[in-house]
């Protein structure tokens, strides 16, 4: 029996799972009129499953440690299922997704499942959970491309990030590393407003905005990137929630995962991160965008995400105890308050068995003492935000989603209008 050893990242993710933390990532795919039924969906996945052999492997213990092994009793009907009951109203999807997300995947089988949720009007939603040890957000988008979309891989494939090489300047790298350590491992005195002992319940909310218009606005307003605008919009959503439910603003430090996947790699997980403080005291979204851009620019110029990846990999060889210390600090609620991930999705609209995919959302798991998480994904010209929280600590998460839409709209409308007859690049 051929076995595929888990990488150190995959094993670390398995170790994070606990009585209150499930270990999966999730995509919510909303399909429009004439959405396929269960039989057609199973046939589509069965037809293409050979392009994703990792999805037919289960977790097993081997003499050399945990590994993925072929599941000799693989049964697709256990992985593509339909939620029982009458078709739901679209407004009811939030509670259905939250309940499904809180359920654990069966570790005796390959760690993924698609739940088909019929929606009134001949529509449907696919709630696709994949254990994070099997795939990260970038890899899951590749699986969606290969298994679901009607469009060709070239037409619908997500853009991939490339790892950036460092200059061979020892003095510069040493100076950069000192600054990086101060930024990433400095512990703030202020506690996180989302810090608490999480339970097993989840609440989710969704928000969407126009991608191209937000991107242009960020560039025109201050030379910022789309990701800067995403963080600024999230900051606005957090500001709205804190004003209503917490009464204290200040600065919130967010952790921003960065994909280090190469175009041709097939690693399940290849992510690093950097952290940045969001100025929630700033009421003007444009001024907040400028401050966010200034903060993220330092991290981009100094390749902080790549350095974090290299540092934590090498620490395990040099000093396991130091590696454990850095990981404890990095996961502390005093190191960051909220994880905000952003994964590129299909560049153009896609269909599933002829039915239009109306919306695509990501939901990512929260962590111990981090009761809120935001995941962002694109579909054509739509940028969508998925918010996941423990409702006992972060109640009314729809307030955050509404605030994100309000702030992103304010940014888009603040940019100067294009001149008549002119074009933008």
Secondary structure, DSSP 8 states (H G I E B T S, - for coil): --EEE--HHHHHHHHH--SS---EEEEEEEE-SS---HHHHHHHHHHHGGG-GGGGEEEEEETTEEEEEE-TT--GGGTEEE--SS-B-GGGHHHHHHHHHHS---TTS-SEEEEEEEETTTEEEEEEEEETTT--HHHHHHHHHHHT-SS-HHHH-----------S-HHHHHHHHHHHHHHHH---SS--TT-S---S--EEEEEEEEHHHHHHHHHHHHS--HHHHHHHHHHHHHHHHHHHHT---SEEEEEEEEE---TT---S--EEEEEEEEETT---HHHHHHHHHHHHHHHHHTTHHHHHHHHHHHHHHH-HHHHHHHHHHHTSTTT-SEEEEEE---SS--EETTEEEEEEEEEE--BTTB-EEEEEEEETTEEEEEEEE-TTTS--THHHHHHHHHHHHHHHHHS----TT----
